């Protein structure tokens, strides 16, 4: 890992059967646990409104500051809002924002990485040196600088994720392209007169996908932590969003009286980040060895 949380570019091989990826992920306890955690949180994000016993910002003043009980499983905050409901509903908020931002960063990184690696020369130098200048700054510091310019908003946080993680994805993609573009099948495509975009996305991109799958899952876990961190600092999404980082920020002022209002959203952040990282590690084993069990 680099200081920006990037993994070292690695040439990976596809598994023997793409349909067996889930089965291979569940072949080892660590990756099985991580995949299960991730799928459970995705389920919470999808079914959250059906599972939450109270509305997002429903205030029950008579139940304010209550400890966890049968009525309020995670207790209530100082405004009388049900912490369990807000944690459940916050899963959709944080996973959607992190997931969409990561998807855009991956698409952007793939495009820049393919073009930079394939063309090489001056264009490659310009793109990579610009990305190096972005990577020279810690991710959180770069995010704070961008949000200082763009202002706190959901769209601004998404732009931050794209800007912060596009260079990392692009470098991983470029490293694979450099080793693939001299292969015989790429040369054959050039001789046949195939267009640039067909060569990049039909001939070269399939060789990039294994490394890209692992990198995308890692970026997703870091994006979750980044979104939560920005919410905690008060520069990301704004109240009354159920962003877990924002919930931690709001609860820290009353931590001595309402520790549950801080511990449960903080625990949710830790669990989902650990789960996605364990799943990413399992994916890396799948692509490297053709099976997790190897």
C-alpha positions as CSV (number, residue, x, y, z in Angstrom):
1,X,0.0,0.0,0.0
2,X,1.1,3.6,-0.7
3,X,0.5,6.5,1.6
4,X,-2.7,7.2,-0.4
5,X,-3.9,3.6,0.2
6,X,-3.1,2.4,-3.3
7,X,-2.2,-1.2,-3.8
8,X,0.8,-2.1,-5.9
9,X,-0.1,-2.8,-9.6
10,X,-0.1,-6.5,-10.1
11,X,-0.7,-8.6,-13.2
12,X,-3.5,-11.0,-12.3
13,X,-4.9,-14.0,-14.1
14,X,-8.6,-14.6,-14.5
15,X,-10.2,-17.4,-12.5
16,X,-11.0,-20.7,-14.2
17,X,-14.7,-19.9,-14.2
18,X,-16.2,-16.5,-13.6
19,X,-19.4,-18.1,-12.4
20,X,-17.5,-19.6,-9.5
21,X,-16.2,-16.3,-8.0
22,X,-18.7,-16.3,-5.2
23,X,-18.1,-19.9,-4.4
24,X,-14.4,-19.3,-4.3
25,X,-14.8,-16.2,-2.1
26,X,-16.7,-18.4,0.4
27,X,-14.0,-21.1,0.3
28,X,-11.9,-19.3,3.0
29,X,-13.3,-17.9,6.3
30,X,-11.8,-14.4,5.9
31,X,-13.1,-13.7,2.4
32,X,-16.4,-15.5,3.3
33,X,-16.9,-13.2,6.3
34,X,-16.0,-10.1,4.3
35,X,-18.4,-11.0,1.4
36,X,-21.2,-11.8,3.9
37,X,-20.8,-8.5,5.7
38,X,-20.8,-6.6,2.3
39,X,-23.9,-8.4,1.1
40,X,-25.7,-7.8,4.4
41,X,-25.0,-4.1,4.2
42,X,-26.1,-4.0,0.6
43,X,-29.3,-5.7,1.7
44,X,-29.8,-3.1,4.4
45,X,-29.2,-0.3,1.9
46,X,-31.9,-1.8,-0.4
47,X,-34.5,-2.8,2.3
48,X,-33.6,-0.1,4.9
49,X,-36.9,1.8,4.7
50,X,-38.8,-1.5,5.2
51,X,-36.6,-2.6,8.2
52,X,-36.3,0.7,10.1
53,X,-38.9,1.0,12.8
54,X,-38.9,4.8,12.8
55,X,-38.5,7.5,10.1
56,X,-35.2,9.1,9.4
57,X,-35.7,12.3,11.5
58,X,-38.7,11.3,13.6
59,X,-38.2,12.9,17.0
60,X,-39.8,11.3,20.0
61,X,-39.1,13.9,22.7
62,X,-40.4,11.7,25.5
63,X,-37.8,9.0,24.6
64,X,-34.8,11.3,24.2
65,X,-31.5,10.1,25.6
66,X,-32.7,6.6,26.2
67,X,-30.2,3.8,26.4
68,X,-30.6,0.7,24.2
69,X,-33.8,-1.2,25.0
70,X,-36.4,-3.4,23.4
71,X,-38.2,-0.3,22.1
72,X,-35.0,1.4,20.7
73,X,-32.4,-1.3,20.0
74,X,-29.5,1.2,19.7
75,X,-31.0,3.8,22.0
76,X,-32.0,7.4,21.0
77,X,-29.9,10.5,20.6
78,X,-30.3,13.8,22.3
79,X,-33.1,14.8,20.0
80,X,-35.1,11.7,20.5
81,X,-34.3,10.1,17.2
82,X,-34.0,6.3,17.0
83,X,-30.3,5.5,16.4
84,X,-31.0,2.0,15.0
85,X,-33.3,3.5,12.3
86,X,-30.7,6.1,11.4
87,X,-27.9,3.6,11.2
88,X,-30.0,1.3,9.0
89,X,-31.1,4.2,6.7
90,X,-27.6,5.5,6.6
91,X,-26.4,2.4,4.9
92,X,-28.1,3.4,1.7
93,X,-26.8,6.9,2.0
94,X,-23.1,6.0,2.5
95,X,-23.0,3.0,0.2
96,X,-24.8,4.7,-2.7
97,X,-22.6,7.8,-2.5
98,X,-19.4,5.8,-2.1
99,X,-20.4,3.2,-4.7
100,X,-21.4,5.8,-7.4
101,X,-18.3,7.9,-6.7
102,X,-16.1,4.8,-7.0
103,X,-17.8,3.7,-10.2
104,X,-17.1,7.1,-11.8
105,X,-13.5,7.1,-10.6
106,X,-13.0,3.6,-12.0
107,X,-14.5,4.6,-15.4
108,X,-12.4,7.7,-15.5
109,X,-9.3,5.9,-14.3
110,X,-9.8,3.1,-16.9
111,X,-10.1,5.7,-19.7
112,X,-7.0,7.7,-18.7
113,X,-5.0,4.5,-18.0
114,X,-5.8,2.9,-21.3
115,X,-5.0,6.0,-23.3
116,X,-1.8,6.8,-21.4
117,X,-0.5,3.3,-21.4
118,X,-1.3,2.7,-25.1
119,X,0.1,6.0,-26.5
120,X,3.0,6.4,-24.2
121,X,5.5,9.2,-25.0
122,X,4.7,12.8,-24.2
123,X,1.0,12.3,-23.6
124,X,1.8,9.5,-21.0
125,X,4.3,11.8,-19.3
126,X,1.8,14.7,-19.0
127,X,-1.0,12.5,-17.7
128,X,1.1,10.6,-15.2
129,X,3.0,13.6,-13.9
130,X,-0.3,15.4,-13.3
131,X,-1.7,12.4,-11.4
132,X,1.6,12.1,-9.5
133,X,1.1,15.7,-8.3
134,X,-2.4,14.7,-7.0
135,X,-1.1,11.6,-5.3
136,X,1.6,13.6,-3.6
137,X,-1.0,15.0,-1.3
138,X,-2.7,12.8,1.3
139,X,-6.2,11.9,0.2
140,X,-8.0,13.6,3.0
141,X,-6.1,16.8,2.6
142,X,-6.8,16.9,-1.2
143,X,-10.5,16.2,-0.4
144,X,-10.6,19.1,2.1
145,X,-9.0,21.5,-0.4
146,X,-11.5,20.5,-3.1
147,X,-14.5,20.8,-0.7
148,X,-13.2,24.2,0.3
149,X,-13.6,25.2,-3.4
150,X,-16.8,23.4,-4.2
151,X,-18.6,23.7,-0.9
152,X,-20.2,21.0,1.2
153,X,-22.8,19.0,-0.8
154,X,-23.4,15.5,-2.0
155,X,-22.3,16.3,-5.5
156,X,-19.1,17.9,-4.2
157,X,-18.3,14.7,-2.2
158,X,-18.8,12.6,-5.4
159,X,-16.5,14.9,-7.3
160,X,-13.9,14.5,-4.5
161,X,-14.0,10.7,-4.7
162,X,-13.5,10.8,-8.5
163,X,-10.6,13.3,-8.3
164,X,-8.9,11.5,-5.4
165,X,-9.1,7.9,-6.7
166,X,-9.0,8.3,-10.5
167,X,-5.1,8.7,-10.5
168,X,-4.7,5.5,-8.5
169,X,-7.0,3.4,-10.8
170,X,-5.3,5.0,-13.8
171,X,-1.8,3.9,-12.7
172,X,-3.0,0.3,-12.1
173,X,-4.6,0.1,-15.5
174,X,-1.6,1.7,-17.2
175,X,0.8,-0.8,-15.7
176,X,-1.3,-3.7,-17.2
177,X,-1.6,-1.9,-20.6
178,X,2.2,-1.4,-20.9
179,X,2.7,-5.2,-20.6
180,X,-0.3,-6.1,-22.9
181,X,0.0,-3.6,-25.8
182,X,3.0,-5.4,-27.3
183,X,1.3,-8.8,-27.3
184,X,0.6,-10.6,-30.7
185,X,-3.2,-10.3,-30.5
186,X,-2.9,-6.5,-30.1
187,X,-0.5,-6.3,-33.0
188,X,-2.9,-8.4,-35.1
189,X,-5.7,-6.0,-34.3
190,X,-3.6,-3.1,-35.5
191,X,-2.7,-4.9,-38.7
192,X,-6.3,-5.6,-39.4
193,X,-7.1,-1.9,-39.2
194,X,-9.3,-2.0,-36.1
195,X,-10.1,1.4,-34.7
196,X,-8.3,2.8,-31.6
197,X,-11.3,2.4,-29.3
198,X,-12.0,-1.1,-30.5
199,X,-8.4,-2.0,-29.7
200,X,-8.5,-0.4,-26.3
201,X,-11.8,-1.6,-25.1
202,X,-12.2,-4.9,-26.9
203,X,-8.6,-6.2,-27.1
204,X,-6.8,-4.7,-24.2
205,X,-9.5,-4.0,-21.6
206,X,-10.3,-7.7,-20.9
207,X,-6.7,-8.2,-19.8
208,X,-7.1,-5.2,-17.4
209,X,-10.3,-6.5,-15.8
210,X,-8.8,-8.9,-13.2
211,X,-6.5,-6.2,-11.7
212,X,-9.3,-3.7,-12.0
213,X,-11.8,-5.8,-10.1
214,X,-9.5,-5.9,-7.1
215,X,-8.5,-2.3,-7.3
216,X,-12.2,-1.2,-7.6
217,X,-13.2,-3.1,-4.4
218,X,-10.3,-1.5,-2.5
219,X,-11.2,2.0,-3.8
220,X,-14.8,1.3,-2.7
221,X,-13.7,0.6,0.9
222,X,-11.5,3.7,1.0
223,X,-14.3,5.8,-0.4
224,X,-16.7,4.6,2.4
225,X,-14.1,5.7,4.9
226,X,-13.5,9.0,3.1
227,X,-17.2,9.8,2.9
228,X,-17.6,9.0,6.6
229,X,-14.5,11.1,7.5
230,X,-15.7,14.1,5.6
231,X,-19.1,13.8,7.3
232,X,-17.4,13.6,10.7
233,X,-15.4,16.8,9.9
234,X,-18.6,18.5,8.9
235,X,-17.5,19.4,5.3
236,X,-19.2,16.6,3.5
237,X,-22.9,15.8,3.4
238,X,-24.9,18.0,5.8
239,X,-27.6,17.4,8.4
240,X,-30.1,15.9,8.6
241,X,-28.4,13.2,6.5
242,X,-27.9,9.8,8.3
243,X,-24.3,9.7,7.1
244,X,-22.6,7.6,9.8
245,X,-19.6,10.0,10.0
246,X,-22.0,12.9,10.6
247,X,-23.8,10.9,13.2
248,X,-20.5,10.3,15.0
249,X,-19.8,14.1,14.8
250,X,-23.2,15.0,16.3
251,X,-22.9,12.4,19.1
252,X,-19.3,13.2,20.2
253,X,-20.6,16.3,22.0
254,X,-22.7,14.0,24.3
255,X,-20.5,11.0,24.4
256,X,-20.3,10.9,28.2
257,X,-24.1,10.8,28.5
258,X,-25.0,9.0,25.2
259,X,-22.1,6.7,24.3
260,X,-24.4,4.5,22.2
261,X,-25.2,7.3,19.8
262,X,-21.5,7.4,18.9
263,X,-20.5,3.8,19.1
264,X,-23.1,2.2,16.9
265,X,-22.5,4.4,13.8
266,X,-18.8,4.2,14.3
267,X,-19.0,0.4,14.6
268,X,-21.0,0.3,11.3
269,X,-18.2,2.2,9.6
270,X,-15.6,-0.1,10.9
271,X,-17.5,-3.3,10.1
272,X,-18.4,-2.4,6.5
273,X,-14.8,-1.2,5.7
274,X,-13.3,-4.3,7.2
275,X,-15.8,-6.5,5.3
276,X,-15.1,-4.9,2.0
277,X,-11.3,-5.1,2.5
278,X,-11.6,-8.8,3.4
279,X,-13.7,-9.3,0.2
280,X,-11.1,-7.4,-1.8
281,X,-8.4,-9.7,-0.5
282,X,-10.4,-12.7,-1.4
283,X,-11.0,-11.3,-4.9
284,X,-7.2,-10.9,-5.3
285,X,-6.6,-14.5,-4.4
286,X,-9.3,-15.6,-6.9
287,X,-7.8,-13.7,-9.8
288,X,-4.2,-14.6,-8.9
289,X,-4.6,-18.3,-8.4
290,X,-7.7,-19.1,-10.4
291,X,-9.2,-20.3,-7.1
292,X,-9.2,-19.0,-3.5
293,X,-8.4,-22.4,-2.3
294,X,-5.0,-22.5,-4.0
